[in-house]
Amino acid sequence: KLYKMKPIIHMIPLDDLKNETSAKLEYFEKHILPDIKHHTIVVIPTYFEYLKLKEAIEKSMFDSLHDYSDHKEVTRARGRFYNGHVKMLFITERFQFFHRIGMIKGVKRVVFYGMPLHDTIFHDFIQMVQKRLEIDGKKKAVPAPVIVMSPLDIYKAKRCFDVEKVFGGEVWSFCGRGVDLCLKSSIHLQLTY
């Protein structure tokens, strides 16, 4: 199957490269967090960024699967997420890379807190949402994934999709590599410079 979607990309402004982590966190809290609904997975590239995000957000809003989660924590977090006890499930890229969870029950949308280093991680989560819709028997389009990225993430984005024009025009070309997923569409760039 081929899926078409229009990801929403939030390009955060950066005055100084040293401030990328704090700028991304501030932008996420101000612009993304208020719009997050139940059953949302937030994919976080590094454990360091996960710790920063964990400190900033109220614990009752999320559960997490990270690099050091044991089996008991994973089972508890997935159950609480599925049953709606928490709004979001934070998953670090490294956790997904080593555990390769194919399906998380209850997932309805995905937010990428920065571009994943490996393109397979990006496609895993897009397919996870699509599988969930197929299981529910819903014939609607995959909800647009939200991507929060800085100019430093442009090279990571090139690993996940073919970038035709980044800043000159607003058209990006998406094509999955080695997966049954093809994303070819214009992208809604929300530049905040």
FENPECOR-V752385 format. One record per residue. N is the residue number from 1. RES is the residue in one small letter. PSI is psi in degrees with one decimal (* if undefined). D_CENTER is the distance of its C-alpha to the mean C-alpha in Angstrom with 1 decimal. Layout:
BEGIN
n: [N N]
res: [RES RES]
psi: [PSI PSI]
d_center: [D_CENTER D_CENTER]
END
This chain:
BEGIN
n: [1 2 3 4 5 6 7 8 9 10 11 12 13 14 15 16 17 18 19 20 21 22 23 24 25 26 27 28 29 30 31 32 33 34 35 36 37 38 39 40 41 42 43 44 45 46 47 48 49 50 51 52 53 54 55 56 57 58 59 60 61 62 63 64 65 66 67 68 69 70 71 72 73 74 75 76 77 78 79 80 81 82 83 84 85 86 87 88 89 90 91 92 93 94 95 96 97 98 99 100 101 102 103 104 105 106 107 108 109 110 111 112 113 114 115 116 117 118 119 120 121 122 123 124 125 126 127 128 129 130 131 132 133 134 135 136 137 138 139 140 141 142 143 144 145 146 147 148 149 150 151 152 153 154 155 156 157 158 159 160 161 162 163 164 165 166 167 168 169 170 171 172 173 174 175 176 177 178 179 180 181 182 183 184 185 186 187 188 189 190 191 192 193]
res: [k l y k m k p i i h m i p l d d l k n e t s a k l e y f e k h i l p d i k h h t i v v i p t y f e y l k l k e a i e k s m f d s l h d y s d h k e v t r a r g r f y n g h v k m l f i t e r f q f f h r i g m i k g v k r v v f y g m p l h d t i f h d f i q m v q k r l e i d g k k k a v p a p v i v m s p l d i y k a k r c f d v e k v f g g e v w s f c g r g v d l c l k s s i h l q l t y]
psi: [147.1 133.5 138.8 139.5 165.5 91.7 147.2 115.2 121.7 110.6 113.3 145.6 141.5 118.4 -37.7 137.3 -27.2 -25.2 15.0 -47.0 -47.1 -35.6 -40.5 -42.0 -45.7 -44.3 -43.2 -46.5 -38.9 -39.6 -29.9 -48.2 -42.9 -24.2 -4.6 131.9 172.9 155.4 41.4 131.6 132.3 114.6 122.9 125.9 -40.7 158.4 -36.5 -46.2 -34.7 -45.1 -41.1 -44.4 -40.3 -40.4 -36.3 -22.6 143.0 129.6 -31.2 -10.4 -17.8 162.7 170.6 151.1 111.3 -177.7 -33.2 17.9 132.6 175.9 -40.1 -43.6 -38.8 -47.7 -45.0 -45.8 -43.7 -39.3 -44.5 -37.3 -47.4 -41.0 -1.5 16.6 -23.7 150.9 -40.4 154.7 116.0 130.9 125.3 150.6 -40.2 -38.2 -48.2 -38.3 -43.2 -27.4 -22.6 56.7 120.9 -27.6 135.4 116.5 138.7 -7.2 132.7 -24.2 160.2 137.3 127.7 116.1 70.2 155.8 136.9 152.1 -35.1 130.8 -28.2 -32.0 -45.1 -50.0 -32.0 -46.1 -34.1 -43.3 -31.9 -44.2 -41.1 -43.1 -40.3 -42.4 -38.3 -40.7 -40.9 -10.0 21.4 131.0 41.3 166.2 153.2 130.0 141.4 124.0 145.1 129.8 120.5 116.5 158.2 169.4 -23.1 -19.2 -2.4 -41.6 -33.8 -37.3 -35.8 -25.1 -29.7 -32.5 163.3 118.4 113.6 -57.1 129.7 -60.3 -22.5 -43.5 172.2 28.6 120.9 146.4 123.7 132.1 123.3 145.8 114.5 15.6 162.2 53.1 126.3 120.8 100.5 107.4 168.5 149.5 143.0 102.6 126.9 83.3 134.8 27.3 *]
d_center: [21.4 19.8 17.1 16.8 14.3 13.8 10.4 10.8 10.6 11.8 14.0 15.2 18.9 20.3 24.0 24.1 21.9 22.8 21.1 17.5 16.2 18.2 17.4 13.6 14.3 16.9 14.9 12.1 15.0 17.0 15.0 11.7 12.9 15.9 14.3 12.0 13.9 14.6 12.7 9.1 6.8 5.1 4.2 7.1 9.0 12.4 14.6 16.2 13.2 12.7 16.4 16.4 13.8 15.8 18.9 18.0 16.8 19.3 19.3 20.1 16.8 14.6 15.2 13.7 13.7 14.4 16.7 19.8 19.2 22.3 22.8 24.0 21.0 18.6 20.9 21.2 17.6 16.8 20.0 19.4 16.0 17.7 20.7 19.0 20.3 17.1 14.6 11.4 10.7 9.4 9.0 9.9 9.6 13.4 13.7 11.9 14.0 17.2 16.9 15.4 14.7 15.1 14.8 13.9 16.3 15.5 11.8 11.9 8.6 4.8 3.3 2.2 5.7 7.4 7.7 8.2 12.0 12.5 11.9 12.4 9.3 7.4 10.1 10.4 7.5 8.8 12.1 11.6 11.2 14.1 16.2 15.9 17.3 20.0 21.0 21.4 23.5 21.8 22.3 19.9 17.2 13.6 12.0 10.4 6.7 6.4 6.0 8.1 10.3 14.0 16.7 16.5 13.2 15.2 16.6 13.3 12.4 15.8 15.1 12.4 14.5 18.0 18.2 21.5 21.7 19.4 21.5 24.7 23.4 20.3 20.1 17.6 18.3 15.6 17.1 15.8 17.9 19.7 17.8 18.9 16.3 17.3 15.6 18.4 18.4 18.7 15.7 15.8 15.8 16.2 18.1 19.3 22.1]
END
